[in-house]
Amino acid sequence: MAGDNVTNVGDGDFTQQVLESQQPVLVDFWATWCAPCRAIAPAIDSLATQYKDQVKFTKLNIDENQDTPQQYGIRSIPTLLIFKGGKVVEQIVGAVPKARIEDALKKAL
């Protein structure tokens, strides 16, 4: 379900892929059964293409990886967390317009 510029991550590689990344990272916590997750996927893919040199885009399936969502208190999906320097700098919960996600990205840059 991830586009060309979006990487799937899991509990096993979360630290390396997200927390140790040199650039800001957007993590999309999602599940296959989640309609709002599917609704925002095109916006995520579009932004991933637009910001591919500045921000790393990742998706984490909460059904297949339960430790990381629990660690970050993910209670509903979709939840987008933007990490910078290994720390959460933005959190967006729910299906929001692309412009809202882009604003959060710009703040992180």
Summary of the structure (lengths in Angstrom):
residues: 109
radius of gyration: 12.2
end to end distance: 25.8
largest distance: 32.1
contacts: 328
relative contact order: 0.24
helix: 35%
strand: 27%
